[in-house]
């Protein structure tokens, strides 16, 4: 019984040590440092607005699905 308890205490202690080690080393700062200043990008605002307007108007698959689902399944004909 003592051997089992001792084994459990050793296993739990090792587990706690490993967890603390991983917690302290896993969150180190690995970010790249900027060495040169970023250059500004010149945009033609009118061109950006036009492209965005065209992109918004592109029909999507969901529009086709809505048309199929909303289309009436039964049509009334006047040829009776």
N, C-alpha and C positions, 0 to 999 in steps of 0.2 A: 504494500500500500504506500509505503514511504517513497519507493522508487517511482511509482506512478505520479505522485504529487510533485516530487522533485523534477520529473520530466516535464510535467505540465507547467511548472513555474519557469523552468529554463526556456521552454518553447514560447511562452507568453512574453518573457523578458526579451528574447531575441526578436520576436515579432514587433514589440514596442520600439526597440532600438532601431530596427529597419524602417519602421514607419516614420519615426522622428527624423532619421537621416534623409529619407526620400522627401519628406515635407520641407526640409530646410534646403535641399539642393535642387528640387524640381522647379522652384520659382525664381531662379536667378535671372538677372537681366541679360537677355541675349539679343537686344535690339541693335540694329545697325546705326552707326553714328553718321550724321550728314556731314560730308566733308566740303561740299561746294554749295553755295546758295542756289536755291531753285530759281529758274528763269520764268518770267511771266509769259503767259500764252495770250496772244492777241486773237480775239474772236470777232468775226463779223456778226453782230447781233441780229441783223435782218436775215442773214442766211440761216442762223441757228433757229430763229422763229419759224421760218418757212419749212425747214426740215422737220421740226417738231410737229408743225401743223400737218404735214404730209404723213408723218408716222402715226399720228392719232387717227387719221382717216383710213388707214389700212384695215380692210375687213379681216376679222379673225375667225378661227374655227368655231368659237363659241357663238358668233353671230349666225353662222349657218345652222348650228344645232338649235338655236332658239327658233329660227324660222321653221325648221322641221317639226319641232315640238309644238309650236303655236299654230301651225297650219291645221285648219279644220279637217277632221277625218271624214266627215260626212258632208257632202255638198248637196244642195237642193237644186234640182233641175226643173226647168219650166216645161219640159217635154213630157207631160203626163197625159 
